[in-house]
């Protein structure tokens, strides 16, 4: 059973981790509203694969980790694109 604290920890870890930071950075590289969430979602899918599935730790990556990471990546990409649109004068 997943508790609320586990869920909040997973969401906070994704926001402060690779999907959130790199999602915003990749979203800021483009001005296209469709490409930004695709790039953020790709980072959200790849980050649990790269950072979460170590054989030495024997810790399984759950579907909740994948889904939260993907949603955070998509939203971070959109936020990065919005920052680019609002801040760019060129």
NORHU-V270646 format. One record per backbone hydrogen bond with DSSP energy under -0.5 kcal/mol. CO is the residue of the C=O (numbers start at 1). NH is the residue of the N-H. E is the energy in kcal/mol with one decimal. If there is no record, write none. Layout:
# NORHU-V270646
co: {CO CO}
nh: {NH NH}
e: {E E}
This chain:
# NORHU-V270646
co: {1 3 4 5 6 7 8 9 10 11 12 13 14 17 18 18 19 20 21 22 23 24 25 26 27 32 33 34 35 36 37 38 39 40 41 42 43 44 45 46 47 47 48 48 52 54 54 58 60 62 63 64 65 66 67 68 69 70 71 72 73 74 75 76 77 78 79 80 81 82 83 84}
nh: {3 7 8 9 10 11 12 13 14 15 16 17 20 21 22 23 23 24 25 26 27 28 29 29 30 36 37 38 39 40 41 42 43 44 45 46 47 48 49 50 51 52 52 53 54 58 59 60 62 66 67 68 69 70 71 72 73 74 75 76 77 78 79 80 81 82 83 84 85 86 87 88}
e: {-0.5 -1.8 -2.6 -2.2 -2.1 -2.4 -2.7 -2.3 -1.8 -2.2 -2.4 -0.9 -1.6 -2.2 -1.9 -0.6 -0.9 -1.8 -2.0 -2.7 -2.0 -1.8 -0.6 -0.6 -0.8 -1.7 -0.6 -1.1 -2.5 -2.3 -2.6 -2.0 -2.0 -2.1 -1.9 -2.3 -2.3 -0.6 -0.7 -2.6 -2.8 -0.6 -1.3 -0.9 -1.1 -1.1 -0.6 -0.6 -0.6 -1.6 -2.7 -2.7 -2.2 -2.3 -2.5 -2.6 -2.2 -2.4 -2.5 -2.6 -2.2 -2.0 -2.3 -2.5 -2.1 -2.3 -2.4 -2.1 -2.5 -2.6 -2.6 -1.9}
